[in-house]
Amino acid sequence: MATLTYVYADSTAVLGPLATYAEPHCYDLCEQHADSLTVPRGWEVLRLAMPTAPQQPGPDDLLALANAVRDAAALPAQPQPGTANRGPHSALEAPAGTEGTRRGHLRVLREPS
């Protein structure tokens, strides 16, 4: 995994370790897409050193996760469109085919299979 950032003023794309927080113009890439990255003619790619071992969660990550869980538990259950006649627990179930949700700056990243 890597994070891609563009510096338009310098015509440069920076590919480096996975970002620890969300930025408006940063994109997380899988290993395959990071390795095959190409940029427009006249642009430069800066490839920063990538860590050899996956980064382990730190105290800030655990605190952010605990805050997201606390916030989600405090929200009242919102019925999904089209679920009004399905019963009292249908609003708590994820729709079929849904892999997860995004809350603020947290995302679920799946292990490559």
PETAVEN-V124177 format. One line per field, one symbol per residue. phi: phi as a letter, one per 40 degrees, with the letter a starting at -180 (. if undefined). burial: + if it has 9 or more other ideal C-beta (glycine too) atoms within 8 Angstrom, else -. A space follows every 10 residues. Layout:
BEGIN
phi->???
burial->???
END
This chain:
BEGIN
phi->.abbbbbccb fbbbbaddcc acbcbbbcbc cccccbcbbc dgcbbbbccc ccbccccbcc cccccccccc cccccccbcc dgbcbchccc cccccdgcci bbbgccbcbc ccc
burial->+++++-+--- +++++++-+- -----+-++- +--+--+--- --+-++---- ---------- -+-++--+-- +--------- --+------+ +--------- -----+---- ---
END
